[in-house]
Every structure is written in structure tokens, then in C-alpha cells.
Amino acid sequence: MTQPPIRILCVDDHSFLVAGLRAKIEAELDLEFVGSLGSATTLVQEVAAKRPNVVLLDIEMPGPDPF
């Protein structure tokens, strides 16, 4: 029995970093890239909608703290 892939959401304001992470994640069979955000403004709504297992979150981004 195979496990479902680990679903990952990336939140970072550096698009080149997100692109690299996405390429690495998509190359792994047990990982699934479910989306990315350039800020944490809508993070709570995206987590509720996409239901990722893991959120890779840049903790030093411009904008309001979502928590």
C-alpha cells in the first residue's frame, strides 16, 4: 500500500526561490506541490482551501503577520 504524497504549500516573496523549491518538490514521487503565495496575507484561507500537510513559510516577508 502506497502512502499519498506529502502536500506542500510554499510562501515566500522571492519567486526564484519558490521556483527552485517547486522543481525539487515536483521531482520527488512522494511530494506534491499544491501552490505558492508571494505573501502571507491570504495564508489562512489558502491552507483551508488547499489542505497542505506542510507549509514552507518565509518568516521575514513584508506585510502583515498572518498569525
Residue, then its C-alpha position, 0 to 999 in steps of 0.5 A: m500500500t502506497q502512502p499519498p504524497i506529502r502536500i506542500l504549500c510554499v510562501d515566500d516573496h522571492s519567486f526564484l526561490v519558490a521556483g527552485l523549491r517547486a522543481k525539487i518538490e515536483a521531482e520527488l514521487d512522494l511530494e506534491f506541490v499544491g501552490s505558492l503565495g508571494s505573501a502571507t496575507t491570504l495564508v489562512q484561507e489558502v491552507a483551508a482551501k488547499r489542505p497542505n500537510v506542510v507549509l514552507l513559510d518565509i518568516e521575514m516577508p513584508g506585510p502583515d503577520p498572518f498569525 
